[in-house]
Amino acid sequence: MATPEFAVYLLASDPEVEGWTYRWIAWPDFRCPRSTRDAVAALREAHARAADERVEIACGGGVGRTGTALAALAVLSGVPPQDAVAWVRQHYHRRAVETPWQRRWVETTRFCGGA
């Protein structure tokens, strides 16, 4: 597996990774991020850096929180918020975005404006 140049980790506690730059988002399993402002800032940074760098987005299982973050990145890339979950399920994992509140978070968070 290639080493990322930048990563966003969506976990309940800081993974304290060494070797590359990362942002940790306090995000308990099956929930939404504890701070939408922090999550949006980290995902905006990941989206911008992905143009020129290898970026990693990861949680514990790679489905719910990661899928939710990927849906947010899809919105930042121009997918309408109401279509982002379906887009991620089609292109990433059929069970991505595991809970109704994660779906609502994607649909109602302002990723392209203020948090």
Secondary structure, DSSP 4 states (H G I P E B T S, - for coil): -PPPSEEEEEESS-----SSEEEEEE--TTS--S-HHHHHHHHHHHHHHTTTS-EEEE-SSSSHHHHHHHHHHHHHTT--HHHHHHHHHHHT-TT-S-SHHHHHHHHHS-SSS--
